[in-house]
Amino acid sequence: MFVGMTDKQFQGFIRLALELINKALSKSPDNEDLQKLEDIFQSMLEDGN
């Protein structure tokens, strides 16, 4: 986890990043790098729950 961040702050950061990743994926749905990044961030969010 990021130093000095609470779990709630960390989850907020991940949710924000996921929102931006999903927006980018809607424009480029075949982008494999974005798909992998979405999977990683989604697993980080699930692990934090």
mmCIF entry with sequence, helices, sheets and N, C-alpha, C, O atoms, coordinates in Angstrom:
data_MODEL
# 
_entry.id   MODEL 
# 
_entity.id                         1 
_entity.type                       polymer 
_entity.pdbx_number_of_molecules   1 
# 
_entity_poly.entity_id                      1 
_entity_poly.type                           'polypeptide(L)' 
_entity_poly.nstd_linkage                   no 
_entity_poly.nstd_monomer                   no 
_entity_poly.pdbx_seq_one_letter_code       MFVGMTDKQFQGFIRLALELINKALSKSPDNEDLQKLEDIFQSMLEDGN 
_entity_poly.pdbx_seq_one_letter_code_can   MFVGMTDKQFQGFIRLALELINKALSKSPDNEDLQKLEDIFQSMLEDGN 
_entity_poly.pdbx_strand_id                 A 
# 
loop_
_entity_poly_seq.entity_id 
_entity_poly_seq.num 
_entity_poly_seq.mon_id 
_entity_poly_seq.hetero 
1 1  MET n 
1 2  PHE n 
1 3  VAL n 
1 4  GLY n 
1 5  MET n 
1 6  THR n 
1 7  ASP n 
1 8  LYS n 
1 9  GLN n 
1 10 PHE n 
1 11 GLN n 
1 12 GLY n 
1 13 PHE n 
1 14 ILE n 
1 15 ARG n 
1 16 LEU n 
1 17 ALA n 
1 18 LEU n 
1 19 GLU n 
1 20 LEU n 
1 21 ILE n 
1 22 ASN n 
1 23 LYS n 
1 24 ALA n 
1 25 LEU n 
1 26 SER n 
1 27 LYS n 
1 28 SER n 
1 29 PRO n 
1 30 ASP n 
1 31 ASN n 
1 32 GLU n 
1 33 ASP n 
1 34 LEU n 
1 35 GLN n 
1 36 LYS n 
1 37 LEU n 
1 38 GLU n 
1 39 ASP n 
1 40 ILE n 
1 41 PHE n 
1 42 GLN n 
1 43 SER n 
1 44 MET n 
1 45 LEU n 
1 46 GLU n 
1 47 ASP n 
1 48 GLY n 
1 49 ASN n 
# 
_struct_asym.id          A 
_struct_asym.entity_id   1 
# 
loop_
_struct_conf.conf_type_id 
_struct_conf.id 
_struct_conf.pdbx_PDB_helix_id 
_struct_conf.beg_label_comp_id 
_struct_conf.beg_label_asym_id 
_struct_conf.beg_label_seq_id 
_struct_conf.pdbx_beg_PDB_ins_code 
_struct_conf.end_label_comp_id 
_struct_conf.end_label_asym_id 
_struct_conf.end_label_seq_id 
_struct_conf.pdbx_end_PDB_ins_code 
_struct_conf.beg_auth_comp_id 
_struct_conf.beg_auth_asym_id 
_struct_conf.beg_auth_seq_id 
_struct_conf.end_auth_comp_id 
_struct_conf.end_auth_asym_id 
_struct_conf.end_auth_seq_id 
_struct_conf.pdbx_PDB_helix_class 
_struct_conf.details 
_struct_conf.pdbx_PDB_helix_length 
HELX_P HELX_P1 AA1 ASP A 7  ? LYS A 27 ? ASP A 7  LYS A 27 1 ? 21 
HELX_P HELX_P2 AA2 GLU A 32 ? GLY A 48 ? GLU A 32 GLY A 48 1 ? 17 
# 
_struct_conf_type.id          HELX_P 
_struct_conf_type.criteria    ? 
_struct_conf_type.reference   ? 
# 
loop_
_atom_site.group_PDB 
_atom_site.id 
_atom_site.type_symbol 
_atom_site.label_atom_id 
_atom_site.label_alt_id 
_atom_site.label_comp_id 
_atom_site.label_asym_id 
_atom_site.label_entity_id 
_atom_site.label_seq_id 
_atom_site.pdbx_PDB_ins_code 
_atom_site.Cartn_x 
_atom_site.Cartn_y 
_atom_site.Cartn_z 
_atom_site.occupancy 
_atom_site.B_iso_or_equiv 
_atom_site.pdbx_formal_charge 
_atom_site.auth_seq_id 
_atom_site.auth_comp_id 
_atom_site.auth_asym_id 
_atom_site.auth_atom_id 
_atom_site.pdbx_PDB_model_num 
ATOM 1   N N  . MET A 1 1  ? 0.855   -1.185 0.000   1.00 0.00 ? 1  MET A N  1 
ATOM 2   C CA . MET A 1 1  ? 0.000   0.000  0.000   1.00 0.00 ? 1  MET A CA 1 
ATOM 3   C C  . MET A 1 1  ? 0.893   1.238  0.000   1.00 0.00 ? 1  MET A C  1 
ATOM 4   O O  . MET A 1 1  ? 2.059   1.176  0.390   1.00 0.00 ? 1  MET A O  1 
ATOM 5   N N  . PHE A 1 2  ? 0.345   2.334  -0.431  1.00 0.00 ? 2  PHE A N  1 
ATOM 6   C CA . PHE A 1 2  ? 1.091   3.585  -0.444  1.00 0.00 ? 2  PHE A CA 1 
ATOM 7   C C  . PHE A 1 2  ? 1.291   4.073  0.980   1.00 0.00 ? 2  PHE A C  1 
ATOM 8   O O  . PHE A 1 2  ? 0.373   4.018  1.798   1.00 0.00 ? 2  PHE A O  1 
ATOM 9   N N  . VAL A 1 3  ? 2.479   4.545  1.271   1.00 0.00 ? 3  VAL A N  1 
ATOM 10  C CA . VAL A 1 3  ? 2.817   5.018  2.603   1.00 0.00 ? 3  VAL A CA 1 
ATOM 11  C C  . VAL A 1 3  ? 1.948   6.208  2.978   1.00 0.00 ? 3  VAL A C  1 
ATOM 12  O O  . VAL A 1 3  ? 1.806   7.151  2.200   1.00 0.00 ? 3  VAL A O  1 
ATOM 13  N N  . GLY A 1 4  ? 1.368   6.164  4.167   1.00 0.00 ? 4  GLY A N  1 
ATOM 14  C CA . GLY A 1 4  ? 0.572   7.274  4.666   1.00 0.00 ? 4  GLY A CA 1 
ATOM 15  C C  . GLY A 1 4  ? -0.858  7.310  4.169   1.00 0.00 ? 4  GLY A C  1 
ATOM 16  O O  . GLY A 1 4  ? -1.593  8.247  4.479   1.00 0.00 ? 4  GLY A O  1 
ATOM 17  N N  . MET A 1 5  ? -1.269  6.315  3.406   1.00 0.00 ? 5  MET A N  1 
ATOM 18  C CA . MET A 1 5  ? -2.640  6.269  2.891   1.00 0.00 ? 5  MET A CA 1 
ATOM 19  C C  . MET A 1 5  ? -3.474  5.316  3.724   1.00 0.00 ? 5  MET A C  1 
ATOM 20  O O  . MET A 1 5  ? -3.031  4.223  4.077   1.00 0.00 ? 5  MET A O  1 
ATOM 21  N N  . THR A 1 6  ? -4.670  5.741  4.029   1.00 0.00 ? 6  THR A N  1 
ATOM 22  C CA . THR A 1 6  ? -5.600  4.831  4.699   1.00 0.00 ? 6  THR A CA 1 
ATOM 23  C C  . THR A 1 6  ? -6.185  3.867  3.666   1.00 0.00 ? 6  THR A C  1 
ATOM 24  O O  . THR A 1 6  ? -6.083  4.094  2.460   1.00 0.00 ? 6  THR A O  1 
ATOM 25  N N  . ASP A 1 7  ? -6.793  2.798  4.156   1.00 0.00 ? 7  ASP A N  1 
ATOM 26  C CA . ASP A 1 7  ? -7.437  1.849  3.241   1.00 0.00 ? 7  ASP A CA 1 
ATOM 27  C C  . ASP A 1 7  ? -8.499  2.543  2.399   1.00 0.00 ? 7  ASP A C  1 
ATOM 28  O O  . ASP A 1 7  ? -8.630  2.272  1.205   1.00 0.00 ? 7  ASP A O  1 
ATOM 29  N N  . LYS A 1 8  ? -9.251  3.434  3.023   1.00 0.00 ? 8  LYS A N  1 
ATOM 30  C CA . LYS A 1 8  ? -10.315 4.139  2.306   1.00 0.00 ? 8  LYS A CA 1 
ATOM 31  C C  . LYS A 1 8  ? -9.735  5.029  1.201   1.00 0.00 ? 8  LYS A C  1 
ATOM 32  O O  . LYS A 1 8  ? -10.276 5.080  0.097   1.00 0.00 ? 8  LYS A O  1 
ATOM 33  N N  . GLN A 1 9  ? -8.645  5.722  1.497   1.00 0.00 ? 9  GLN A N  1 
ATOM 34  C CA . GLN A 1 9  ? -8.001  6.570  0.491   1.00 0.00 ? 9  GLN A CA 1 
ATOM 35  C C  . GLN A 1 9  ? -7.451  5.719  -0.652  1.00 0.00 ? 9  GLN A C  1 
ATOM 36  O O  . GLN A 1 9  ? -7.575  6.081  -1.822  1.00 0.00 ? 9  GLN A O  1 
ATOM 37  N N  . PHE A 1 10 ? -6.845  4.587  -0.300  1.00 0.00 ? 10 PHE A N  1 
ATOM 38  C CA . PHE A 1 10 ? -6.274  3.697  -1.301  1.00 0.00 ? 10 PHE A CA 1 
ATOM 39  C C  . PHE A 1 10 ? -7.369  3.173  -2.221  1.00 0.00 ? 10 PHE A C  1 
ATOM 40  O O  . PHE A 1 10 ? -7.209  3.171  -3.442  1.00 0.00 ? 10 PHE A O  1 
ATOM 41  N N  . GLN A 1 11 ? -8.483  2.728  -1.638  1.00 0.00 ? 11 GLN A N  1 
ATOM 42  C CA . GLN A 1 11 ? -9.593  2.226  -2.448  1.00 0.00 ? 11 GLN A CA 1 
ATOM 43  C C  . GLN A 1 11 ? -10.177 3.329  -3.326  1.00 0.00 ? 11 GLN A C  1 
ATOM 44  O O  . GLN A 1 11 ? -10.583 3.064  -4.457  1.00 0.00 ? 11 GLN A O  1 
ATOM 45  N N  . GLY A 1 12 ? -10.226 4.550  -2.826  1.00 0.00 ? 12 GLY A N  1 
ATOM 46  C CA . GLY A 1 12 ? -10.700 5.676  -3.627  1.00 0.00 ? 12 GLY A CA 1 
ATOM 47  C C  . GLY A 1 12 ? -9.802  5.924  -4.825  1.00 0.00 ? 12 GLY A C  1 
ATOM 48  O O  . GLY A 1 12 ? -10.278 6.196  -5.927  1.00 0.00 ? 12 GLY A O  1 
ATOM 49  N N  . PHE A 1 13 ? -8.500  5.827  -4.600  1.00 0.00 ? 13 PHE A N  1 
ATOM 50  C CA . PHE A 1 13 ? -7.533  5.994  -5.686  1.00 0.00 ? 13 PHE A CA 1 
ATOM 51  C C  . PHE A 1 13 ? -7.725  4.910  -6.739  1.00 0.00 ? 13 PHE A C  1 
ATOM 52  O O  . PHE A 1 13 ? -7.724  5.195  -7.937  1.00 0.00 ? 13 PHE A O  1 
ATOM 53  N N  . ILE A 1 14 ? -7.889  3.669  -6.293  1.00 0.00 ? 14 ILE A N  1 
ATOM 54  C CA . ILE A 1 14 ? -8.069  2.552  -7.223  1.00 0.00 ? 14 ILE A CA 1 
ATOM 55  C C  . ILE A 1 14 ? -9.363  2.720  -8.013  1.00 0.00 ? 14 ILE A C  1 
ATOM 56  O O  . ILE A 1 14 ? -9.392  2.481  -9.220  1.00 0.00 ? 14 ILE A O  1 
ATOM 57  N N  . ARG A 1 15 ? -10.433 3.131  -7.333  1.00 0.00 ? 15 ARG A N  1 
ATOM 58  C CA . ARG A 1 15 ? -11.720 3.336  -8.021  1.00 0.00 ? 15 ARG A CA 1 
ATOM 59  C C  . ARG A 1 15 ? -11.606 4.439  -9.077  1.00 0.00 ? 15 ARG A C  1 
ATOM 60  O O  . ARG A 1 15 ? -12.153 4.310  -10.172 1.00 0.00 ? 15 ARG A O  1 
ATOM 61  N N  . LEU A 1 16 ? -10.901 5.514  -8.749  1.00 0.00 ? 16 LEU A N  1 
ATOM 62  C CA . LEU A 1 16 ? -10.698 6.597  -9.706  1.00 0.00 ? 16 LEU A CA 1 
ATOM 63  C C  . LEU A 1 16 ? -9.908  6.102  -10.913 1.00 0.00 ? 16 LEU A C  1 
ATOM 64  O O  . LEU A 1 16 ? -10.267 6.381  -12.058 1.00 0.00 ? 16 LEU A O  1 
ATOM 65  N N  . ALA A 1 17 ? -8.835  5.368  -10.649 1.00 0.00 ? 17 ALA A N  1 
ATOM 66  C CA . ALA A 1 17 ? -8.020  4.840  -11.740 1.00 0.00 ? 17 ALA A CA 1 
ATOM 67  C C  . ALA A 1 17 ? -8.834  3.893  -12.610 1.00 0.00 ? 17 ALA A C  1 
ATOM 68  O O  . ALA A 1 17 ? -8.730  3.940  -13.836 1.00 0.00 ? 17 ALA A O  1 
ATOM 69  N N  . LEU A 1 18 ? -9.650  3.026  -11.988 1.00 0.00 ? 18 LEU A N  1 
ATOM 70  C CA . LEU A 1 18 ? -10.484 2.104  -12.744 1.00 0.00 ? 18 LEU A CA 1 
ATOM 71  C C  . LEU A 1 18 ? -11.483 2.846  -13.618 1.00 0.00 ? 18 LEU A C  1 
ATOM 72  O O  . LEU A 1 18 ? -11.752 2.438  -14.748 1.00 0.00 ? 18 LEU A O  1 
ATOM 73  N N  . GLU A 1 19 ? -12.028 3.925  -13.100 1.00 0.00 ? 19 GLU A N  1 
ATOM 74  C CA . GLU A 1 19 ? -12.977 4.718  -13.890 1.00 0.00 ? 19 GLU A CA 1 
ATOM 75  C C  . GLU A 1 19 ? -12.298 5.260  -15.148 1.00 0.00 ? 19 GLU A C  1 
ATOM 76  O O  . GLU A 1 19 ? -12.871 5.226  -16.236 1.00 0.00 ? 19 GLU A O  1 
ATOM 77  N N  . LEU A 1 20 ? -11.077 5.756  -14.989 1.00 0.00 ? 20 LEU A N  1 
ATOM 78  C CA . LEU A 1 20 ? -10.342 6.298  -16.138 1.00 0.00 ? 20 LEU A CA 1 
ATOM 79  C C  . LEU A 1 20 ? -9.931  5.195  -17.109 1.00 0.00 ? 20 LEU A C  1 
ATOM 80  O O  . LEU A 1 20 ? -9.966  5.386  -18.325 1.00 0.00 ? 20 LEU A O  1 
ATOM 81  N N  . ILE A 1 21 ? -9.542  4.045  -16.570 1.00 0.00 ? 21 ILE A N  1 
ATOM 82  C CA . ILE A 1 21 ? -9.176  2.908  -17.420 1.00 0.00 ? 21 ILE A CA 1 
ATOM 83  C C  . ILE A 1 21 ? -10.394 2.448  -18.225 1.00 0.00 ? 21 ILE A C  1 
ATOM 84  O O  . ILE A 1 21 ? -10.292 2.185  -19.423 1.00 0.00 ? 21 ILE A O  1 
ATOM 85  N N  . ASN A 1 22 ? -11.535 2.353  -17.561 1.00 0.00 ? 22 ASN A N  1 
ATOM 86  C CA . ASN A 1 22 ? -12.751 1.919  -18.254 1.00 0.00 ? 22 ASN A CA 1 
ATOM 87  C C  . ASN A 1 22 ? -13.170 2.919  -19.329 1.00 0.00 ? 22 ASN A C  1 
ATOM 88  O O  . ASN A 1 22 ? -13.662 2.529  -20.388 1.00 0.00 ? 22 ASN A O  1 
ATOM 89  N N  . LYS A 1 23 ? -12.977 4.200  -19.057 1.00 0.00 ? 23 LYS A N  1 
ATOM 90  C CA . LYS A 1 23 ? -13.281 5.225  -20.061 1.00 0.00 ? 23 LYS A CA 1 
ATOM 91  C C  . LYS A 1 23 ? -12.373 5.053  -21.286 1.00 0.00 ? 23 LYS A C  1 
ATOM 92  O O  . LYS A 1 23 ? -12.824 5.152  -22.427 1.00 0.00 ? 23 LYS A O  1 
ATOM 93  N N  . ALA A 1 24 ? -11.094 4.794  -21.028 1.00 0.00 ? 24 ALA A N  1 
ATOM 94  C CA . ALA A 1 24 ? -10.150 4.574  -22.125 1.00 0.00 ? 24 ALA A CA 1 
ATOM 95  C C  . ALA A 1 24 ? -10.499 3.294  -22.885 1.00 0.00 ? 24 ALA A C  1 
ATOM 96  O O  . ALA A 1 24 ? -10.387 3.248  -24.109 1.00 0.00 ? 24 ALA A O  1 
ATOM 97  N N  . LEU A 1 25 ? -10.923 2.255  -22.159 1.00 0.00 ? 25 LEU A N  1 
ATOM 98  C CA . LEU A 1 25 ? -11.307 1.002  -22.812 1.00 0.00 ? 25 LEU A CA 1 
ATOM 99  C C  . LEU A 1 25 ? -12.539 1.168  -23.682 1.00 0.00 ? 25 LEU A C  1 
ATOM 100 O O  . LEU A 1 25 ? -12.678 0.481  -24.694 1.00 0.00 ? 25 LEU A O  1 
ATOM 101 N N  . SER A 1 26 ? -13.431 2.067  -23.305 1.00 0.00 ? 26 SER A N  1 
ATOM 102 C CA . SER A 1 26 ? -14.624 2.282  -24.130 1.00 0.00 ? 26 SER A CA 1 
ATOM 103 C C  . SER A 1 26 ? -14.244 2.887  -25.484 1.00 0.00 ? 26 SER A C  1 
ATOM 104 O O  . SER A 1 26 ? -14.948 2.711  -26.479 1.00 0.00 ? 26 SER A O  1 
ATOM 105 N N  . LYS A 1 27 ? -13.118 3.601  -25.500 1.00 0.00 ? 27 LYS A N  1 
ATOM 106 C CA . LYS A 1 27 ? -12.641 4.192  -26.754 1.00 0.00 ? 27 LYS A CA 1 
ATOM 107 C C  . LYS A 1 27 ? -11.755 3.227  -27.539 1.00 0.00 ? 27 LYS A C  1 
ATOM 108 O O  . LYS A 1 27 ? -11.686 3.284  -28.767 1.00 0.00 ? 27 LYS A O  1 
ATOM 109 N N  . SER A 1 28 ? -11.074 2.332  -26.798 1.00 0.00 ? 28 SER A N  1 
ATOM 110 C CA . SER A 1 28 ? -10.158 1.363  -27.433 1.00 0.00 ? 28 SER A CA 1 
ATOM 111 C C  . SER A 1 28 ? -10.362 -0.015 -26.812 1.00 0.00 ? 28 SER A C  1 
ATOM 112 O O  . SER A 1 28 ? -9.495  -0.497 -26.084 1.00 0.00 ? 28 SER A O  1 
ATOM 113 N N  . PRO A 1 29 ? -11.504 -0.657 -27.090 1.00 0.00 ? 29 PRO A N  1 
ATOM 114 C CA . PRO A 1 29 ? -11.822 -1.918 -26.414 1.00 0.00 ? 29 PRO A CA 1 
ATOM 115 C C  . PRO A 1 29 ? -10.861 -3.073 -26.724 1.00 0.00 ? 29 PRO A C  1 
ATOM 116 O O  . PRO A 1 29 ? -10.824 -4.055 -25.982 1.00 0.00 ? 29 PRO A O  1 
ATOM 117 N N  . ASP A 1 30 ? -10.103 -2.970 -27.782 1.00 0.00 ? 30 ASP A N  1 
ATOM 118 C CA . ASP A 1 30 ? -9.173  -4.048 -28.137 1.00 0.00 ? 30 ASP A CA 1 
ATOM 119 C C  . ASP A 1 30 ? -7.767  -3.856 -27.572 1.00 0.00 ? 30 ASP A C  1 
ATOM 120 O O  . ASP A 1 30 ? -6.875  -4.658 -27.848 1.00 0.00 ? 30 ASP A O  1 
ATOM 121 N N  . ASN A 1 31 ? -7.564  -2.810 -26.791 1.00 0.00 ? 31 ASN A N  1 
ATOM 122 C CA . ASN A 1 31 ? -6.248  -2.519 -26.237 1.00 0.00 ? 31 ASN A CA 1 
ATOM 123 C C  . ASN A 1 31 ? -5.932  -3.512 -25.107 1.00 0.00 ? 31 ASN A C  1 
ATOM 124 O O  . ASN A 1 31 ? -6.462  -3.398 -24.002 1.00 0.00 ? 31 ASN A O  1 
ATOM 125 N N  . GLU A 1 32 ? -5.071  -4.473 -25.398 1.00 0.00 ? 32 GLU A N  1 
ATOM 126 C CA . GLU A 1 32 ? -4.748  -5.527 -24.435 1.00 0.00 ? 32 GLU A CA 1 
ATOM 127 C C  . GLU A 1 32 ? -4.044  -4.987 -23.190 1.00 0.00 ? 32 GLU A C  1 
ATOM 128 O O  . GLU A 1 32 ? -4.256  -5.494 -22.088 1.00 0.00 ? 32 GLU A O  1 
ATOM 129 N N  . ASP A 1 33 ? -3.214  -3.970 -23.361 1.00 0.00 ? 33 ASP A N  1 
ATOM 130 C CA . ASP A 1 33 ? -2.519  -3.395 -22.209 1.00 0.00 ? 33 ASP A CA 1 
ATOM 131 C C  . ASP A 1 33 ? -3.511  -2.765 -21.229 1.00 0.00 ? 33 ASP A C  1 
ATOM 132 O O  . ASP A 1 33 ? -3.379  -2.920 -20.015 1.00 0.00 ? 33 ASP A O  1 
ATOM 133 N N  . LEU A 1 34 ? -4.499  -2.057 -21.767 1.00 0.00 ? 34 LEU A N  1 
ATOM 134 C CA . LEU A 1 34 ? -5.532  -1.472 -20.911 1.00 0.00 ? 34 LEU A CA 1 
ATOM 135 C C  . LEU A 1 34 ? -6.357  -2.555 -20.228 1.00 0.00 ? 34 LEU A C  1 
ATOM 136 O O  . LEU A 1 34 ? -6.728  -2.410 -19.063 1.00 0.00 ? 34 LEU A O  1 
ATOM 137 N N  . GLN A 1 35 ? -6.646  -3.638 -20.944 1.00 0.00 ? 35 GLN A N  1 
ATOM 138 C CA . GLN A 1 35 ? -7.404  -4.739 -20.359 1.00 0.00 ? 35 GLN A CA 1 
ATOM 139 C C  . GLN A 1 35 ? -6.635  -5.377 -19.196 1.00 0.00 ? 35 GLN A C  1 
ATOM 140 O O  . GLN A 1 35 ? -7.218  -5.692 -18.158 1.00 0.00 ? 35 GLN A O  1 
ATOM 141 N N  . LYS A 1 36 ? -5.323  -5.564 -19.378 1.00 0.00 ? 36 LYS A N  1 
ATOM 142 C CA . LYS A 1 36 ? -4.484  -6.127 -18.312 1.00 0.00 ? 36 LYS A CA 1 
ATOM 143 C C  . LYS A 1 36 ? -4.443  -5.191 -17.119 1.00 0.00 ? 36 LYS A C  1 
ATOM 144 O O  . LYS A 1 36 ? -4.532  -5.628 -15.972 1.00 0.00 ? 36 LYS A O  1 
ATOM 145 N N  . LEU A 1 37 ? -4.308  -3.896 -17.394 1.00 0.00 ? 37 LEU A N  1 
ATOM 146 C CA . LEU A 1 37 ? -4.271  -2.902 -16.328 1.00 0.00 ? 37 LEU A CA 1 
ATOM 147 C C  . LEU A 1 37 ? -5.587  -2.893 -15.552 1.00 0.00 ? 37 LEU A C  1 
ATOM 148 O O  . LEU A 1 37 ? -5.590  -2.798 -14.325 1.00 0.00 ? 37 LEU A O  1 
ATOM 149 N N  . GLU A 1 38 ? -6.692  -2.992 -16.269 1.00 0.00 ? 38 GLU A N  1 
ATOM 150 C CA . GLU A 1 38 ? -7.995  -3.052 -15.607 1.00 0.00 ? 38 GLU A CA 1 
ATOM 151 C C  . GLU A 1 38 ? -8.080  -4.277 -14.692 1.00 0.00 ? 38 GLU A C  1 
ATOM 152 O O  . GLU A 1 38 ? -8.573  -4.182 -13.568 1.00 0.00 ? 38 GLU A O  1 
ATOM 153 N N  . ASP A 1 39 ? -7.602  -5.416 -15.171 1.00 0.00 ? 39 ASP A N  1 
ATOM 154 C CA . ASP A 1 39 ? -7.619  -6.637 -14.356 1.00 0.00 ? 39 ASP A CA 1 
ATOM 155 C C  . ASP A 1 39 ? -6.794  -6.471 -13.085 1.00 0.00 ? 39 ASP A C  1 
ATOM 156 O O  . ASP A 1 39 ? -7.219  -6.877 -12.004 1.00 0.00 ? 39 ASP A O  1 
ATOM 157 N N  . ILE A 1 40 ? -5.621  -5.877 -13.221 1.00 0.00 ? 40 ILE A N  1 
ATOM 158 C CA . ILE A 1 40 ? -4.736  -5.666 -12.063 1.00 0.00 ? 40 ILE A CA 1 
ATOM 159 C C  . ILE A 1 40 ? -5.393  -4.752 -11.043 1.00 0.00 ? 40 ILE A C  1 
ATOM 160 O O  . ILE A 1 40 ? -5.419  -5.062 -9.852  1.00 0.00 ? 40 ILE A O  1 
ATOM 161 N N  . PHE A 1 41 ? -5.927  -3.619 -11.510 1.00 0.00 ? 41 PHE A N  1 
ATOM 162 C CA . PHE A 1 41 ? -6.549  -2.664 -10.591 1.00 0.00 ? 41 PHE A CA 1 
ATOM 163 C C  . PHE A 1 41 ? -7.801  -3.251 -9.960  1.00 0.00 ? 41 PHE A C  1 
ATOM 164 O O  . PHE A 1 41 ? -8.075  -3.005 -8.786  1.00 0.00 ? 41 PHE A O  1 
ATOM 165 N N  . GLN A 1 42 ? -8.569  -4.029 -10.730 1.00 0.00 ? 42 GLN A N  1 
ATOM 166 C CA . GLN A 1 42 ? -9.777  -4.651 -10.185 1.00 0.00 ? 42 GLN A CA 1 
ATOM 167 C C  . GLN A 1 42 ? -9.399  -5.642 -9.086  1.00 0.00 ? 42 GLN A C  1 
ATOM 168 O O  . GLN A 1 42 ? -10.073 -5.709 -8.058  1.00 0.00 ? 42 GLN A O  1 
ATOM 169 N N  . SER A 1 43 ? -8.333  -6.406 -9.290  1.00 0.00 ? 43 SER A N  1 
ATOM 170 C CA . SER A 1 43 ? -7.905  -7.370 -8.261  1.00 0.00 ? 43 SER A CA 1 
ATOM 171 C C  . SER A 1 43 ? -7.382  -6.644 -7.024  1.00 0.00 ? 43 SER A C  1 
ATOM 172 O O  . SER A 1 43 ? -7.552  -7.131 -5.906  1.00 0.00 ? 43 SER A O  1 
ATOM 173 N N  . MET A 1 44 ? -6.757  -5.501 -7.206  1.00 0.00 ? 44 MET A N  1 
ATOM 174 C CA . MET A 1 44 ? -6.298  -4.701 -6.058  1.00 0.00 ? 44 MET A CA 1 
ATOM 175 C C  . MET A 1 44 ? -7.492  -4.226 -5.226  1.00 0.00 ? 44 MET A C  1 
ATOM 176 O O  . MET A 1 44 ? -7.449  -4.227 -3.996  1.00 0.00 ? 44 MET A O  1 
ATOM 177 N N  . LEU A 1 45 ? -8.548  -3.823 -5.915  1.00 0.00 ? 45 LEU A N  1 
ATOM 178 C CA . LEU A 1 45 ? -9.746  -3.353 -5.223  1.00 0.00 ? 45 LEU A CA 1 
ATOM 179 C C  . LEU A 1 45 ? -10.402 -4.515 -4.480  1.00 0.00 ? 45 LEU A C  1 
ATOM 180 O O  . LEU A 1 45 ? -10.830 -4.354 -3.337  1.00 0.00 ? 45 LEU A O  1 
ATOM 181 N N  . GLU A 1 46 ? -10.483 -5.680 -5.117  1.00 0.00 ? 46 GLU A N  1 
ATOM 182 C CA . GLU A 1 46 ? -11.094 -6.846 -4.485  1.00 0.00 ? 46 GLU A CA 1 
ATOM 183 C C  . GLU A 1 46 ? -10.274 -7.324 -3.299  1.00 0.00 ? 46 GLU A C  1 
ATOM 184 O O  . GLU A 1 46 ? -10.840 -7.745 -2.290  1.00 0.00 ? 46 GLU A O  1 
ATOM 185 N N  . ASP A 1 47 ? -8.954  -7.266 -3.400  1.00 0.00 ? 47 ASP A N  1 
ATOM 186 C CA . ASP A 1 47 ? -8.086  -7.678 -2.298  1.00 0.00 ? 47 ASP A CA 1 
ATOM 187 C C  . ASP A 1 47 ? -8.233  -6.743 -1.098  1.00 0.00 ? 47 ASP A C  1 
ATOM 188 O O  . ASP A 1 47 ? -8.054  -7.155 0.048   1.00 0.00 ? 47 ASP A O  1 
ATOM 189 N N  . GLY A 1 48 ? -8.561  -5.478 -1.378  1.00 0.00 ? 48 GLY A N  1 
ATOM 190 C CA . GLY A 1 48 ? -8.690  -4.492 -0.309  1.00 0.00 ? 48 GLY A CA 1 
ATOM 191 C C  . GLY A 1 48 ? -9.986  -4.586 0.463   1.00 0.00 ? 48 GLY A C  1 
ATOM 192 O O  . GLY A 1 48 ? -10.105 -3.994 1.536   1.00 0.00 ? 48 GLY A O  1 
ATOM 193 N N  . ASN A 1 49 ? -10.972 -5.323 -0.058  1.00 0.00 ? 49 ASN A N  1 
ATOM 194 C CA . ASN A 1 49 ? -12.279 -5.434 0.600   1.00 0.00 ? 49 ASN A CA 1 
ATOM 195 C C  . ASN A 1 49 ? -12.252 -6.472 1.687   1.00 0.00 ? 49 ASN A C  1 
ATOM 196 O O  . ASN A 1 49 ? -13.265 -6.700 2.348   1.00 0.00 ? 49 ASN A O  1 
# 
